């Protein structure tokens, strides 16, 4: 018989095995009332992520298949290479790491055309910001002068990077930031980025889907690797791919 119910959790220590995730909705694993840095740190260590709508309990997911991007398989298309060259030629344009985490989160939470709302509520921003203060959540920013025009945020444990959300207020601004980030991660011997859901945007850049078993094996191998140096800095494009 197909399982149709999920457990209610009172503590992050109660997360069930990811094999208990529902077939429908695909990957739904558990629910809780609370979300904070402790819940996030524990959940990501098990390959579990939160996603829910305003007014719902916090819903926790372990999807299978799982979308991932192997950094060696990133596709730098001609149009993106052109956008990077344009950024390089624009005075005041730069890609930075970890200089405006909460600002990036709030930009990701802003309303977008065709969407009714966002799951990135104030409690979610507070939880991930606290995780950032622990050195486990990070942002990449695309600046044009003092204007933030694109970026993304992620979670990282060891050398396992979990992508979360991106935003752009100008065409290709987030893609340019993401390309810089991927090549920096590759230079730091990061092998894989969790993308959670397969979207056309991510698949066009080289992402693919793997089974939960493969994902969790890759994750276990990456988490135990030495943590990266996430000190704030500019990510310079020093590659010949453009």
C-alpha positions as CSV (number, residue, x, y, z in Angstrom):
1,X,0.0,0.0,0.0
2,X,1.3,3.5,-0.9
3,X,2.2,5.6,2.1
4,X,0.0,8.7,2.4
5,X,1.0,10.3,5.8
6,X,4.1,12.0,7.1
7,X,5.3,12.4,10.7
8,X,5.0,15.6,12.7
9,X,8.4,16.6,14.1
10,X,9.0,18.4,17.4
11,X,12.8,18.3,17.2
12,X,15.4,18.2,14.3
13,X,16.7,15.0,15.9
14,X,13.4,13.3,14.9
15,X,14.0,13.4,11.1
16,X,13.0,10.0,9.6
17,X,15.0,8.1,7.1
18,X,14.7,9.7,3.6
19,X,13.5,6.4,2.3
20,X,10.2,7.2,4.1
21,X,9.5,10.1,1.7
22,X,6.1,10.0,0.0
23,X,5.7,9.0,-3.7
24,X,3.1,11.8,-3.9
25,X,3.7,14.6,-3.4
26,X,7.0,13.3,-4.6
27,X,9.7,13.5,-1.8
28,X,7.5,15.0,1.0
29,X,9.1,13.6,4.2
30,X,7.9,15.4,7.3
31,X,6.4,18.5,8.8
32,X,7.1,20.8,11.7
33,X,6.0,24.0,13.2
34,X,9.5,25.5,13.5
35,X,12.4,26.4,11.3
36,X,15.7,27.7,12.6
37,X,19.4,27.2,12.1
38,X,19.4,24.0,14.1
39,X,16.7,22.5,11.9
40,X,18.5,23.6,8.8
41,X,21.9,22.3,9.8
42,X,20.5,18.9,10.7
43,X,18.2,18.7,7.6
44,X,20.9,19.5,5.1
45,X,23.3,17.1,6.6
46,X,20.8,14.4,5.7
47,X,20.0,15.8,2.2
48,X,16.6,17.2,3.4
49,X,15.4,20.7,2.5
50,X,12.4,22.9,3.5
51,X,9.9,24.2,1.1
52,X,6.4,25.4,1.9
53,X,3.9,28.1,1.4
54,X,2.9,30.9,3.7
55,X,0.4,29.7,6.2
56,X,1.4,26.1,6.0
57,X,3.5,24.1,8.5
58,X,7.2,23.8,7.6
59,X,7.4,20.9,5.0
60,X,10.6,18.9,4.6
61,X,11.5,17.2,1.4
62,X,13.9,14.6,0.0
63,X,13.2,14.3,-3.7
64,X,14.1,11.5,-6.0
65,X,15.3,11.8,-8.6
66,X,17.4,14.8,-7.5
67,X,18.8,17.5,-9.7
68,X,22.5,18.1,-9.3
69,X,25.2,19.9,-11.2
70,X,28.6,18.3,-11.4
71,X,31.0,21.2,-11.6
72,X,33.0,19.5,-14.4
73,X,29.8,19.3,-16.5
74,X,28.9,23.0,-16.3
75,X,28.0,24.3,-19.8
76,X,29.2,27.8,-20.6
77,X,27.1,28.6,-23.5
78,X,28.1,31.3,-26.0
79,X,25.4,33.7,-24.8
80,X,26.6,33.4,-21.2
81,X,30.2,33.9,-22.2
82,X,29.2,37.0,-24.0
83,X,27.3,38.3,-20.9
84,X,30.5,37.7,-18.9
85,X,32.6,39.7,-21.3
86,X,30.0,42.5,-21.1
87,X,30.2,42.4,-17.3
88,X,34.0,42.6,-17.5
89,X,33.8,45.6,-19.8
90,X,31.3,47.5,-17.6
91,X,32.9,49.9,-15.1
92,X,31.9,49.1,-11.5
93,X,30.7,45.6,-12.2
94,X,32.0,42.8,-10.0
95,X,31.0,39.4,-8.5
96,X,31.5,39.2,-4.7
97,X,31.2,36.3,-2.2
98,X,29.5,36.7,1.2
99,X,29.2,40.5,1.3
100,X,25.4,40.9,1.5
101,X,23.8,37.7,2.5
102,X,20.5,39.0,3.9
103,X,20.2,41.5,1.1
104,X,20.4,38.6,-1.4
105,X,17.8,36.6,0.4
106,X,15.4,39.5,0.4
107,X,16.0,40.0,-3.3
108,X,15.2,36.3,-3.9
109,X,12.0,36.7,-1.9
110,X,10.8,39.7,-3.9
111,X,7.7,39.1,-6.0
112,X,8.3,37.8,-9.5
113,X,6.1,37.9,-12.6
114,X,3.8,34.9,-12.8
115,X,4.2,34.0,-9.2
116,X,1.5,34.4,-6.5
117,X,4.0,34.6,-3.6
118,X,7.2,33.3,-2.2
119,X,8.1,30.7,0.4
120,X,11.0,32.9,1.6
121,X,9.2,34.4,4.5
122,X,10.6,36.5,7.4
123,X,11.1,33.3,9.5
124,X,12.9,31.6,6.6
125,X,15.2,34.7,6.2
126,X,15.9,34.7,9.9
127,X,16.7,30.9,9.9
128,X,19.1,31.1,6.9
129,X,20.7,34.3,8.2
130,X,21.4,32.6,11.5
131,X,22.9,29.7,9.5
132,X,25.0,32.2,7.6
133,X,26.3,33.5,10.9
134,X,27.4,30.0,11.7
135,X,29.4,30.0,8.5
136,X,27.2,27.4,6.8
137,X,25.1,29.6,4.4
138,X,26.6,31.9,1.8
139,X,25.8,34.4,-0.9
140,X,27.2,35.4,-4.2
141,X,26.4,39.0,-5.4
142,X,26.6,40.6,-8.8
143,X,27.2,44.3,-8.2
144,X,27.0,47.2,-10.6
145,X,28.6,50.0,-8.6
146,X,26.6,50.0,-5.3
147,X,23.6,48.4,-6.9
148,X,22.9,44.7,-6.4
149,X,21.6,43.4,-9.7
150,X,21.8,39.6,-9.3
151,X,23.0,36.8,-7.1
152,X,22.2,33.6,-5.3
153,X,22.5,31.9,-1.9
154,X,23.4,28.4,-0.8
155,X,24.2,26.2,2.1
156,X,27.6,24.4,2.3
157,X,28.7,21.5,4.6
158,X,32.3,20.5,4.0
159,X,32.6,20.5,0.2
160,X,28.9,19.7,-0.3
161,X,27.1,22.8,-1.7
162,X,23.3,23.0,-1.8
163,X,22.0,25.7,-4.1
164,X,18.9,27.5,-2.9
165,X,17.6,30.5,-4.9
166,X,18.8,33.1,-7.4
167,X,17.5,36.5,-8.5
168,X,18.3,39.1,-11.2
169,X,17.0,42.6,-11.8
170,X,19.0,42.7,-15.1
171,X,19.2,40.2,-17.9
172,X,21.7,37.4,-17.2
173,X,22.9,39.0,-13.9
174,X,22.3,35.8,-11.9
175,X,23.7,33.5,-14.6
176,X,26.9,35.5,-14.6
177,X,27.2,35.3,-10.8
178,X,26.4,31.6,-11.0
179,X,29.1,30.9,-13.6
180,X,31.7,32.7,-11.5
181,X,30.6,30.7,-8.5
182,X,30.7,27.3,-10.3
183,X,34.2,27.9,-11.6
184,X,35.4,29.1,-8.2
185,X,33.9,26.0,-6.6
186,X,35.6,23.8,-9.3
187,X,39.0,25.5,-8.5
188,X,38.4,24.5,-4.8
189,X,37.8,20.9,-5.8
190,X,34.1,21.0,-5.1
191,X,32.6,18.2,-7.2
192,X,28.8,18.6,-6.9
193,X,26.1,21.2,-6.3
194,X,22.7,20.1,-5.2
195,X,20.0,21.8,-7.4
196,X,17.0,20.1,-5.7
197,X,14.6,20.4,-8.6
198,X,15.2,19.9,-12.3
199,X,14.4,23.1,-14.2
200,X,15.0,24.0,-17.8
201,X,17.2,26.8,-16.7
202,X,19.5,24.5,-14.7
203,X,19.4,21.6,-17.1
204,X,20.6,24.0,-19.9
205,X,23.7,24.7,-17.8
206,X,24.6,21.0,-17.4
207,X,22.5,19.9,-14.4
208,X,21.1,16.3,-14.5
209,X,19.1,14.1,-12.3
210,X,20.3,11.2,-10.1
211,X,18.6,8.8,-7.8
212,X,18.4,9.5,-4.1
213,X,20.9,6.7,-3.4
214,X,23.5,8.3,-5.7
215,X,22.9,11.7,-4.4
216,X,23.2,10.7,-0.8
217,X,26.5,8.8,-1.6
218,X,27.9,11.8,-3.3
219,X,26.8,14.0,-0.4
220,X,28.3,11.7,2.3
221,X,31.7,11.8,0.4
222,X,31.6,15.6,0.1
223,X,30.5,16.6,3.6
224,X,33.5,15.0,5.2
225,X,35.9,17.0,3.0
226,X,37.7,20.1,4.5
227,X,35.5,23.2,4.6
228,X,36.2,25.9,2.1
229,X,37.5,29.3,2.9
230,X,34.3,31.4,2.6
231,X,35.8,34.7,3.6
232,X,34.3,37.7,1.7
233,X,36.1,38.4,-1.5
234,X,35.7,39.3,-5.1
235,X,35.4,36.3,-7.5
236,X,37.4,37.3,-10.5
237,X,37.0,35.6,-13.9
238,X,40.4,34.2,-14.6
239,X,39.3,31.4,-17.0
240,X,39.8,31.2,-20.8
241,X,36.4,29.7,-21.5
242,X,35.0,33.1,-22.6
